[in-house]
Amino acid sequence: MIGTKLGRYRIVEKIGEGGMGVVYRAHDDQLDRDVAIKILPKGALDNESSRRRFRKEALTLAKLNHPNIEAVYEFGSQDGVDFLVLEYVAGPTLADTIRRGALPEKEVAKLGIQLAAALEDAQEHGIVHRDLKPTNIAVTPKGQLKVLDFGLAKLLRPEANVPTTDFLSATESLAGTLPYMSPEQLRAKPADARSDIYATGTILYELVTGRYPFDGTSGTALIDAILNVPPPPPGRLKHDISLALEQIIVKCLQKEPENRYQSAKELLVDLRGLTRSASTEPPARHPQVQKQVLKISAVLLTAAALVAAYLGWQHFRTLRAAQQRIMLAVLPFQNLSGDAKQEYFSDGLTEEMISQLGRWQPQRLGVIARTSAAHYKGSKERIDQIGHELGVAYILEGSVRREDGRARITTELIRVADQTPLWSETYERDSADVFAVQSEVASRITQSLALELLPSQQASSLRSPTKDSAAHEAYLKGLYYLNNVTGDNYERARNCLEHAVELDPNYAPAYAALAEYYWGTDKLPPQVAMPKAEEYALKSLQLDESLPEAHSALAGIRFYYNWDWSTADKEFKRSLELNPSGAETHRVYSFYLASVNGADYAIREIRRAQQLDPLSLNINTSAGWVFNYTRQYDQAIEQCLRALEIDRDYVSAHDCLGEAYLGKGAFEEAFAEFRRAASGGEPVRAVGLARVYAMMGKNAEARKLLDKFTKDSKQSYFPPYLFAAIHVALGENEQGLAWLDEAYTHRDPYMVHLKKEAAFDPLRADPHFQDLLRRMSFPQ
């Protein structure tokens, strides 16, 4: 092949050969660069169907773009020769390095981090190597590790087509491959990400000790050892290896996949932790020392403190004068427990992390709300894409595993600009002790990250809200159901939260969540629900005055039910003082301001909510309502269309859009949107349709809907305010005023919009209507 050309590539020299083909260095005459050409084994692609499949899969591999992965440039075929064009990586393989003997632990950790980072990127793209070994890993002269031949094992040898006996006999002839194969591969079971982690453990073992984990004079003996014999601990062969590295290697080499690291991200976190501890602590091999280390690991509050402290140490010194806020997103923690029923735990920890960080440095650190972050649950998008979409400079991501009464949490803080991990931590505690002790947390932060660079923080930010693990469990389930309102979940939320406060009568956040439930339910009349909400909000504040969620709930009650405008304003401001990242508080406060003549301030608040929760359907639609209330209909239309770009079937956005078109006198467009809103089956979303029927002169259709609402109201609560709006649209002003009196008597929350709502413009000159406004004591 030397000197021949394949397309625009001129073969220069042979540089390797293996089961996946012969590799040559070639020169790309068009781009004037060296590349690697892998000539695939003859017959590997023996028909056009397999060639098409290979080309399709090769395109997937070409999407891998990571500094530690050899890039795939092209797949071609010429004169019966099938070949791949790859990045040319100059430098020895890890196999060459291993032949020179075992490496120092520091070098092993450095290479292991690069290898795990490569696997993490591939796993995020759904790609498994399947044939990871030292001969498939190169190290450049500058020390950069490059993984070669990603995914080719599957492309050239689809496992589904290989019988077990053939597979085993074939592996015996693959020198240098069998020692790195996982037990499940030897049993001809499908390889997944954990198979690559097993191979990584074998490579790390070899780098540390200079030998394989298993000996075997024949392929059969080696297979038996891999399947049935535990490897000797590497510390027995290399006495200066740290306990931490030994534990990492042993965990990678577990026989059962579920006992290994479940993802390269988990492995990467522990390897990075190894490099930090190696530079500050001597090896700790005694079991009691290890136990003490686990005891002082803080799970949730420590991680939140580390994020804030790091950002303070790294950035707040230079930004202090400018008072610039850094924006951070906490992505949903991955549930690695293998049990979907544990989702509430990982979701709950994510929400608590967001809440803690939002309160940590409220004037300097802005935290994206849970709703927008939740869009990236299970997402394969790159960190820089997510950061751009959310408008953040930093991202915190993590995972949670619960098993055998233990909770293992990994966290990693990443700078979006260059996707650089700034730090990562792993915490392991009993599930019954997921809250950190305040002094323990403060001690850890002070020692690790120079907390003195940050101003003092409220004590409540570090205080464990409950010591009762069962109460905390019930609280997390309640939050999960509140945030996933489908079917009977809303009622499930109430049951869980009530159980939480039964178990711990001093659990302030659980009372605040109960206040949120009663404040937001549409299953009860306001005069029943709102006093319960008030009771729980006040109880929460009695236990913890610094809880922003409790102040926000009380603000909503004072606004929507008591019509105590000054107290509501005070409570909104107090909540946002404690947590300026409270997107939902900004949203409701914008409605308050729109209702009391603060148009400019209302728009400012809803814009802040959008910045903190840019992908929230509710917040983007609420922006439309704010513009409707302030009679800026074109801007309202723009905001509603923005929400519908996220979810074209979101009925509230169609309802809001219909209101905007109605305000502009575009009846046909309003009718179309109101009809879409009514299609969701919610009675209150059909009110706009009844109004537009009336305004278009289709009174019979309007009355038909009105009769239906009247009938339905005998079974469940229907706001009197909305009956009033329909009657006014029909020109029946007296009936409209009578229903408004009813709404006033029953403290209908919709009444807060009476001063600004366009639906009631025909009544504004009526003394009866003016008396209503006066009784509600709207601020002037």
C-alpha positions, 0 to 999 in steps of 0.5 A: 500500500505504501505510495498508493492513493486512496482518494486524496490520501497518499499512503506514507507508512504502516504504523499498526495492525490489529483485529480492527484492521491495518493502520497507515500514516497517510498525507491529505494532499488537499488539506496538507496534513497527516491522517491515519488510514485504517484499512478494514479487514477484507470481508468485514463489509461483505455487502452493500447493506453492511456497508450502508450500516457502517457508513451510518454508524461511522457518521455517529462516531464522527460526531464525537469531538473531545480532546481525548478521543481520536477524531473520525474524518471520513469513511470511504471505499475504493477498488474493493478496499474499505477504509476509515480516515482518522486523526493522526496521533503521534506518540507511543501507546499506553502498551509501550508505556506499560512495558517500561514498568509501573507508573507513579500514582500521580501519573496514573491519576492524570492518565485515568482522568483523561481516559474517564473524560473521553468515556464520559463524552462518548457515553453522553453520545450513547457510544461504547468502545467495547475494545478498550485496551492499552494498544488502543490508547495513545499518549502524545509527546505533550502528555495528552491521552487519545482513545483510538478506535471508538465504537469499531468493535461493534461496527465490525463484529455486531454482538447479536450475530455472534454465538457464545462459543464462537465469541469465546473462541475468537477472543482467545486469538485476540492477544492483548484483548481478552485481559480487558474484557468484562465478565458480561462480554465473555458471557456474550451479553451486550456490552454497555458503558460499565463494560468500558469502566471494567476495561478502564479498571484493568488498565489502571491496575496495569499502570499501577502494578505493571501486570494484569489483574489476572494470570492465566497460561491459556485463554480458557484459564484467563476467562475462568479467572475473569469470571470467577476469581477476585483480583489481588488488591493492587496495594498488595503488589504496590505498597505505596498506592493510596487506599483511595486509588485502590478502592477506585480500581477495585470498584471498576473491576467488580464482576457484576456491572451494577456494583461498578461505577455506573457511568464514567462521570462517577469514575471521573469525579473520584479520580479528580478527588484523588488528585486533590487529596494526593496533593494535600493528604498522606495516603490513608490506608487504615479502615478507621481513617477511611470511616472518619473520612466518610463521616465528615463528608457533607452531602447537600448543604456542603455541596451548595456551600462549596459552589458559592464559596468557590465562586466567591474565591474565584470571582467575587473579589474582582466583581465586588465594586461592579456588583455584577451577578454571576449566573449559575444553573443546577442541572437535575441530579441523575438518579443512578439507583436503577429505580424510577421510584427514587426520582423524587429523591434526586429531584428533591435534592436538586430543588433544595440545592437550587434553594440553598444556592439562591440564598447563599449570596443573593446579591452576587449569585443568580440561580436559574429556577428548577423549571428551566433546569428540568428541561435538561433532565437526561439531555445530551446537549453540551455544557456550552449549549445549555449555558448559552440557552440558559444565559449562565456562566457556570453549571453544577451537575451531579448524581445520586445513588441510594442503596443499602441505607446509604446515599452517594452524591457526586457534584461537579462545577463547570465553567461554561466558557471553556467547559472546564470542570473547576472542582468535583466532590463525592459525598457518602452518608447514611440516608438517615443523615443527609443533612450536614451538621452546621459546624461541620459544614462551616469547618469544611468550607473554611478549611477548603475554600477561604470563606472569609472572602464572602460576607457573612451569611444567614444562619438558616442557610446552613441549618438542618431544617429537620433531624427526622429522616422519614419527615425529610423523605415525605417532604421530598416526595411532596415537592416531587408531586407539587412539581409534577402536577398530573392526575392525583399528584396534587393531592398526593403532595398534600398527603406527603407534606402533612405526613412530614409535619406530623413526623416533625412538627417543627419542619419549617420548609414543609409548612411553607410547602403546605402553604403553597399547596393551599394557596394554589389549589383550585379544588377548594373555595378561597374562603376554605383554602386561603385561611389554611394557607395562611395558617401554614405560612405563619407557622413556617415563619414562626419556626424560621423567619428567614425562609423565603418560600414562606414569605412568598406564600404569605405575600400571595395570600395577602395579595390574592385573599386579604387584599392587604396591599401594603403587607403583600408588597412588604412580604414580596420584597422580604422574600426577594431580599432573602432569595433574589433568584426566586423566579416564581416570587418575581412572577407573582410580584409582577402581577401584584404590580400590574394590578396596582398601577405599577406597569413599568415595575411589573414589566421589570419583575416579569423580565427578572423572572424570565431571566431566572427561568427562561424556559418556563411555560408559566413564566413566559405566559405570565409575561403575556398576561402582564402586558395584557393587564397593562394594555400592551397587546403586541408585546403580549402576543410576542410573549405568548408566541414565545411560550408556544414555541416551547409547547404549542399545546400549552392551553394557558398561552392560547388563552392569554393570546386570545385575550391579547387579540381580543384587546386588539379587536381581532375577534377571529384570531381571538376566537381561534385561540380561545377555542384551542384553550378550551380544548384542554377541558379546563372550564376556566379556559373556556370563559374566553370562548364564551366572551368572544362568542358574545362580542361577535354577536353569537349570544346563543353559543355564549349562553350555552357555555354559560349554562354549562358553567352554572351546572358545573359550579354546583359540583366544584368551585367556579370563580364568580368573577368569571361569571361576571366577565361573561355577563358583561360581554353579553351586555348584561351589566347588572348581572355582571355587577351582581356576580362581582358582589358575589366575588367580593363576598367570597374573596375571589382571587381574580378580583385583584385584577378588577382595576385593570381588566379590560373585560370590565371597561363597560362598567368603569363609570358605574357608581356601583363598580366604583364603590367596589374598587373603593371597598377593595382599597386599591393603592392610588 
